[in-house]
Amino acid sequence: MTMLGIDIGGSGIKGAPVDVDSGRLLADRHRIPTPDPSEPGAVADVVASIARHFDWEGPVGCAFPAVVKHGVTLTAANVDKAWVGCEAARLFAEKLGEPVTVLNDADAAGLAEMRFGAGRDAEGTVIMLTLGTGIGSAIFVDGRLVPNTEFGHMEIRGEEAEHRAADRIRKEKDLSWKEWAARLSEVLQRLEALFWPDLFILGGGVSKKHKKFLQHLDNATPVVPAILRNDAGIVGAAIAARR
């Protein structure tokens, strides 16, 4: 079965048709820069443009950087504040003329990794963190998603976790991989104390460089890099559309 997955980010919006039985993208990703300002109408126009690019007809899944409940975006991370309280699923559906499922972007990436990637055979409690501009999170218990966790906003040493350990912070502060891993370890240790997970999956663009920092992490739970990387949000959105 094929579904269209679209991943909406602060800098770019990208999508592709996905074979949801295998997790494969069936065409090259089509990416359009996120409008500035990224207000709802402008973003919806880009989503519609991506759907037209693939001559798409049928359900669509959209991964979005926000808490999403019943198709409504309740926060706005790295997008215009007009998204707070926006009926996003309804807005996109009206633009596309097709049913649209909207979910948190880290949840989408987690769905993809749990089905086709690093968490495919994992049991128990699995926590995925996406490390980029901020820290996104998804938690699964026996394969079931607990949606809209916001672990990146936990307080660590008086700051939000993502303000200490996101990949953006590593770059901005010119931290060595070992120095950054120490900060990331604090986040993982806090999550271990709260949830006693069986596995951590680390995603985001930095997962490609996992050999530079995994050996420096200091925590008890096994940690693995994500496999689907930049395709995870698209694949997870398509999975959500099928559901």
KEDRENSE-374701 format. One record per atom (N, C-alpha, C, O): residue in three letters; x, y, z. Coordinates in steps of 0.2 Angstrom, whole numbers, plus 5000, padded with zeros to 4 digits. Example, Ala and Ser with C-alpha at 12.3 -4.5 7.8 and 13.67 -1.06 7.14 Angstrom:
ALA506649725039ALA506249785039ALA506649845039ALA507149835042SER506449895035SER506849955036SER506450005039SER506750065040
//
This chain:
MET500449945000MET500050005000MET500450065000MET501050065003THR500250114996THR500650174996THR500350234999THR499750244998MET500650275003MET500450335006MET500950395005MET501550385004LEU500650455005LEU501150515004LEU501250535011LEU500850555015GLY501950545012GLY502150565019GLY502550635018GLY502950645013ILE502350685022ILE502650745022ILE502950765028ILE502550765034ASP503550795029ASP503850805035ASP504050885035ASP504350915031ILE503650915039ILE503650995040ILE504251015045ILE504150995051GLY504751055043GLY505251075048GLY505251145047GLY504951185043GLY505651175052GLY505751245052GLY506151275046GLY506051335045SER506551235043SER506951265037SER506651235030SER506751265025GLY506351175030GLY506151145024GLY505551095025GLY505451075031ILE505151085020ILE504651045020ILE504750995014ILE504851015008LYS504750935016LYS504950875011LYS504450825011LYS504150805017GLY504350785006GLY503850735005GLY504050685000GLY504450704995ALA503750625000ALA503750574995ALA503250524996ALA503050515002PRO503050484991PRO502650434992PRO503050374995PRO503650364993VAL502650334999VAL503050285003VAL502650215003VAL502050215003ASP503050165001ASP502750095002ASP502750085009ASP503250065012VAL502150085012VAL502150075020VAL502150005022VAL502249995028ASP502249955017ASP502349885019ASP503049875019ASP503249825023SER503549915016SER504249905016SER504649965019SER505149955021GLY504350025020GLY504650085022GLY505050115017GLY505450165018ARG505050095010ARG505450125005ARG505050185002ARG504450185001LEU505450235001LEU505250294997LEU505150274989LEU505650244987LEU504650284986LEU504550264979LEU504650314974LEU504650304968ALA504950374977ALA505150424972ALA505650464976ALA505650464982ASP506050504973ASP506550554976ASP506150604980ASP505550624978ARG506350624986ARG506050674990ARG506050734987ARG506450754983HIS505450774987HIS505350834985HIS505350884991HIS504950884995ARG505850934990ARG505950974996ARG505851054994ARG506051074988ILE505451084998ILE505351164997ILE505551195003ILE505251175009PRO505851255003PRO506051285009PRO505351315013PRO504851325010THR505451305019THR504851325023THR504751405022THR505251445023PRO504151425021PRO504051495020PRO504251535026PRO504251515032ASP504451605025ASP504551645031ASP504151715030ASP504351745025PRO503651725034PRO503551685040PRO503151625039PRO502851615033SER503251575043SER502951505042SER502251505045SER502051455049GLU501851555043GLU501151545046GLU500751495042GLU500951475037PRO500151475045PRO499851415043PRO499651415036PRO499751365032GLY499351465033GLY499151475026GLY499651455021GLY499651425016ALA500251495023ALA500851485018ALA501151415018ALA501351385013VAL501151385024VAL501451315025VAL500951265021VAL501151225018ALA500251275022ALA499751235019ALA499851235011ALA499751185008ASP500051295009ASP500151305001ASP500751254999ASP500651224994VAL501251255003VAL501851215001VAL501651145002VAL501851104997VAL501251125007VAL501051055007VAL500651035001VAL500750974998ALA500251074999ALA499851064993ALA500251054987ALA500151014982SER500751104987SER501251104981SER501551034980SER501651004975ILE501751004986ILE502150944986ILE501650884984ILE501850844980ALA501050884986ALA500550834984ALA500450844976ALA500450794973ARG500450904974ARG500350914966ARG500950884963ARG500850854957HIS501550894966HIS502150874962HIS502150794961HIS502350774956PHE501750764965PHE501750684964PHE501050664961PHE500950604961ASP500650714959ASP500050704957ASP499650654961ASP499350604959TRP499650674968TRP499450634973TRP498650634974TRP498350694974GLU498350574975GLU497650574977GLU497650514982GLU497850464981GLY497350534988GLY497250484993GLY497450515000GLY497650575000PRO497450475005PRO497650505012PRO498350525012PRO498850505008VAL498550575016VAL499150605017VAL499350605024VAL498850625029GLY499950595026GLY500150605033GLY500650665033GLY501150665029CYS500650705038CYS501050765039CYS501350755046CYS501050755051ALA502050755046ALA502450765053ALA502550835054ALA502750875049PHE502450865060PHE502450935062PHE502850945068PHE502750905073PRO503250995069PRO503551005075PRO503151045080PRO503251105082ALA502751005083ALA502251035088ALA501950975092ALA501950915089VAL501650985098VAL501150945101VAL500550945097VAL500250995095VAL500350885095VAL499750885090VAL499250835094VAL499350775095LYS498650865095LYS498050825098LYS497450825094LYS497250885093HIS497150775091HIS496550775087HIS496650825081HIS496150855080GLY497250825078GLY497350865072GLY497450935074GLY497550975069VAL497450955080VAL497551025082VAL498351035085VAL498550995089THR498651085082THR499351095084THR499351145091THR499051195090LEU499651115096LEU499551155102LEU500151195104LEU500151235109THR500751185101THR501351215102THR501651235095THR501351225090ALA502151275095ALA502451295089ALA503251305090ALA503451355092ALA503551245089ALA504351245089ALA504651255082ALA504551225077ASN504951315082ASN505351335076ASN504851345070ASN505051345064VAL504251365071VAL503751385066VAL503351445069VAL503451455075ASP502951485065ASP502551535067ASP502151525073ASP501851465073LYS502051565078LYS501651555084LYS500851555082LYS500451535086ALA500751575076ALA500051565074ALA499751495074ALA499151485073TRP500251445074TRP500051375074TRP499751355080TRP499451305081VAL499851395086VAL499651365092VAL498851375092VAL498551425091GLY498551315093GLY497851315093GLY497551305086GLY496951305085CYS497951295081CYS497751285074CYS497451215072CYS497751165074GLU496951215069GLU496651155067GLU496951125060GLU496751135055ALA497551105061ALA498051095056ALA497851035051ALA497851045045ALA497550985054ALA497350925049ALA496750955045ALA496750935039ARG496250995048ARG495751025044ARG495951065039ARG495751065033LEU496451115040LEU496751165036LEU497051125030LEU496951145024PHE497451075031PHE497851035026PHE497351005022PHE497350995015ALA496850975025ALA496350935021ALA495950975016ALA495750955011GLU495751035018GLU495451085014GLU495851105008GLU495651115003LYS496551115009LYS496951135004LYS497051074999LYS497151094993LEU497151015001LEU497250954997LEU496650924994LEU496650894989GLY496050934998GLY495450894996GLY495550824997GLY495250784994GLU495950805002GLU496050735004GLU496150735011GLU496250785015PRO495950675014PRO496050665022PRO496750675024PRO497250645020VAL496950705029VAL497650715031VAL497650705039VAL497250725043THR498150665040THR498350645047THR498950685049THR499450685046VAL498950725055VAL499450765057VAL499750735064VAL499350725068LEU500350725065LEU500650705071LEU501350745072LEU501650765068ASN501550735078ASN502150765080ASN502750735076ASN502750675075ASP503250775074ASP503750755070ASP504250695073ASP504450655070ALA504350705080ALA504750655083ALA504350585084ALA504650535083ASP503750595085ASP503350535085ASP503350495078ASP503350435078ALA503250535073ALA503350505066ALA503950475065ALA503950415063ALA504550505067ALA505150475066ALA505250405070ALA505450355068GLY504950415076GLY504950355080GLY504550295077GLY504750235078LEU503950315075LEU503550255071LEU503950225066LEU503950165065ALA504250265062ALA504650235056ALA505250195059ALA505350135056GLU505650215064GLU506150175067GLU505950115070GLU506250065070MET505350115073MET505150055077MET504850005072MET504949945073ARG504650025066ARG504349975061ARG504949955057ARG504949895055PHE505349995054PHE505749975049PHE506549995051PHE506949975047GLY506650015056GLY507350035058GLY507650005064GLY507549945065ALA507950055068ALA508350025074ALA507949995079ALA508249955083GLY507350005080GLY506949975085GLY506449925082GLY506049905086ARG506649895077ARG506149845074ARG506049785078ARG505449765078ASP506549765081ASP506549695085ASP506549715093ASP506549665097ALA506449775094ALA506549795101ALA505949785105ALA505349785103GLU506049765112GLU505449745116GLU505449795122GLU506049825123GLY504949805126GLY504949845132GLY504849915130GLY504449935126THR505249955134THR505150025133THR505750055129THR506350045131VAL505550095124VAL506050115119VAL505950195119VAL505450215118ILE506550235120ILE506450305119ILE506950325113ILE507450305113MET506550365109MET506950395103MET507050465104MET506550505106LEU507650495103LEU507750565103LEU508050585097LEU508450555094THR507750645094THR507950675088THR508450735090THR508150775093LEU509050735088LEU509550785090LEU509650825084LEU509950805080GLY509450895085GLY509550935079GLY509551005082GLY509951025087THR509051055079THR509051115082THR508751115089THR509051155093GLY508351065091GLY508151055098GLY508250985099GLY508650945096ILE507850955104ILE507850885105ILE507050865105ILE506650885109GLY506950825100GLY506250795100GLY506250725103GLY506850695104SER505650695105SER505650635109SER505050595107SER504550625105ALA505150525107ALA504550485106ALA504750425111ALA505250395111ILE504150395114ILE504250345119ILE503750285117ILE503150295115PHE504050225117PHE503650165115PHE503650115120PHE504150105123VAL503050085122VAL503050035127VAL502749975124VAL502149975121ASP503149925123ASP502949865119ASP502649875112ASP502149855110GLY503049925109GLY502849945102GLY502349995101GLY502150015096ARG501950015107ARG501450065106ARG501750135108ARG502050145113LEU501550185104LEU501750255105LEU501350285110LEU500750285110VAL501750315115VAL501450365119VAL501550435117VAL502050465117PRO501050465113PRO501150525109PRO501350595113PRO501150595119ASN501650635110ASN501750705112ASN502150715118ASN502050755122THR502650665119THR503150685125THR503650735123THR503750745117GLU503850775127GLU504250835126GLU504850835131GLU504950885134PHE505250785130PHE505850775135PHE506350825133PHE506750835138GLY506350855128GLY506850905126GLY506750965131GLY507251005131HIS506150975134HIS506051025138HIS506151015146HIS506051055150MET506350955147MET506550935154MET507150985157MET507551005153GLU507151005163GLU507651045166GLU508251005168GLU508250955172ILE508851025165ILE509450995167ILE509951055169ILE510051095165ARG510151055175ARG510551105177ARG510351175176ARG510651225174GLY509651185177GLY509351255177GLY509151275170GLY508951325169GLU509251225165GLU509151245158GLU508651185155GLU508651135157GLU508351205149GLU507951155146GLU508551105143GLU509051125141ALA508351045143ALA508850995140ALA509051005133ALA509651005132GLU508651035129GLU508851045122GLU509251105122GLU509651115117HIS509251155127HIS509751205127HIS510451195129HIS510851235129ARG510451135132ARG511151105134ARG511451055129ARG512051045128ALA510951015126ALA511250955123ALA511050945116ALA511150885113ALA510650985113ALA510450985106ALA511050985101ALA511551015103ASP511050965095ASP511650965091ASP511851035089ASP512351055088ARG511251075089ARG511451155088ARG511851185093ARG512351225092ILE511751155099ILE512151185105ILE512951165104ILE513351205105ARG513051105102ARG513651075101ARG514051125096ARG514651135096LYS513651135090LYS513951185085LYS514151255088LYS514651285087GLU513551285091GLU513651355093GLU514151365098GLU514551415098LYS514251315103LYS514751325108LYS515451285106LYS515951285110ASP515451265100ASP516051225097ASP516351175102ASP516951175104LEU515851135105LEU516051085109LEU516351025106LEU516251005100SER516850995109SER517150935106SER516550875107SER516050885110TRP516650825103TRP516250765103TRP516150735111TRP515650725113LYS516750735114LYS516750715121LYS516350755126LYS515950735130GLU516450825125GLU516150875129GLU515350865128GLU514950875133TRP515150865122TRP514450865120TRP514150795122TRP513550795125ALA514550745122ALA514250675124ALA514150675132ALA513650645134ALA514550715135ALA514450725143ALA513750755144ALA513450735149ARG513650805140ARG512950845141ARG512350795139ARG511850795143LEU512450755134LEU511950715131LEU511850655136LEU511250635138SER512350635139SER512350585145SER511950605150SER511550565153GLU511950665152GLU511550685158GLU510750685156GLU510350665160VAL510650695150VAL509950695148VAL509750615148VAL509150605150LEU510150575145LEU509950505145LEU509950475152LEU509450435154GLN510350495157GLN510350475164GLN509650495167GLN509450455171ARG509450555166ARG508850575169ARG508250535166ARG507850515170LEU508250525160LEU507750475157LEU507750405160LEU507250375161GLU508350385161GLU508450315164GLU508150315171GLU507850265173ALA508250375175ALA507950375182ALA507250375182ALA506850355186LEU506950405176LEU506250415176LEU505850355173LEU505250335175PHE506150325168PHE505750275164PHE506050205164PHE505750155162TRP506750195166TRP507050135165TRP506950105158TRP506750045158PRO507150135153PRO507050105146PRO507550055145PRO508050035148ASP507350015140ASP507649955138ASP508149975132ASP508649935130LEU508050035128LEU508450055123LEU508350125121LEU507750155122PHE508850155119PHE508850225117PHE509050225109PHE509450185107ILE508650255105ILE508750265098ILE508950345097ILE508550385099LEU509450355094LEU509650425093LEU509650445086LEU509950415082GLY509150495084GLY509050515077GLY509250585076GLY509650615080GLY509050615070GLY509250675068GLY509950675064GLY510250615063GLY510150725061GLY510650725056GLY511350695060GLY511750665056VAL511350715066VAL512050695070VAL512050615070VAL512650595072SER511550585069SER511550505070SER512050475064SER512350425065LYS512150515059LYS512650495054LYS513350495057LYS513850455054LYS513450535062LYS514150535065LYS514250505072LYS514650525076HIS513850445072HIS513750415079HIS514450385081HIS514550385087LYS514850375077LYS515550345079LYS515950395082LYS516450375086LYS515750455082LYS516150505085LYS515950515092LYS516350545096PHE515350495094PHE515150515101PHE514850455105PHE514850455111LEU514650405102LEU514350345106LEU514750325111LEU514550305117GLN515450315110GLN515850285114GLN515950325120GLN516250305125HIS515850395120HIS515950435125HIS515350445130HIS515350475135LEU514750415128LEU514150415132LEU514250375139LEU514550325139ASP513950405144ASP514050375151ASP513350355153ASP513050395157ASN513050305151ASN512350285154ASN512350205153ASN512650175150ALA511850175157ALA511750105157ALA511350075152ALA511550015150THR510950105149THR510450085144THR510850075137THR511150125135PRO510750025133PRO511050025126PRO510750085122PRO510150105122VAL511250105118VAL511050165114VAL511250145106VAL511850125105VAL510850155102VAL510950145095VAL510750205090VAL510350235092PRO511150215085PRO510950265080PRO510350245076PRO510150185075ALA509950295074ALA509350285070ALA509650265063ALA510150275061ILE509250225059ILE509450195053ILE509150235047ILE509450255042LEU508450265048LEU508150295042LEU508350365041LEU508250395036ARG508650395047ARG508850465046ARG508450515043ARG507850525046ASN508550545038ASN508150605035ASN507550585032ASN507050625031ASP507450515031ASP506850495028ASP506350475034ASP505750455032ALA506550475040ALA506150445045ALA505450485046ALA504950455047GLY505450545046GLY504850585047GLY504350575041GLY503750565042ILE504650565035ILE504150555029ILE503850485030ILE503250475029VAL504250435031VAL504050365032VAL503550365038VAL503050335037GLY503650395043GLY503250395049GLY502550425048GLY502050405050ALA502650485044ALA501950515042ALA501550475038ALA500950475039ALA501850435033ALA501450395029ALA501150335033ALA500650315031ILE501550305038ILE501250255042ILE500650285046ILE500150245046ALA500650345048ALA500150375052ALA499550385047ALA498950375050ALA499650405041ALA499050405036ALA498750345035ALA498150345034ARG499150295035ARG498850225034ARG498350205040ARG497850175039ARG498650225046ARG498250205052ARG497550245052ARG497150235057
//
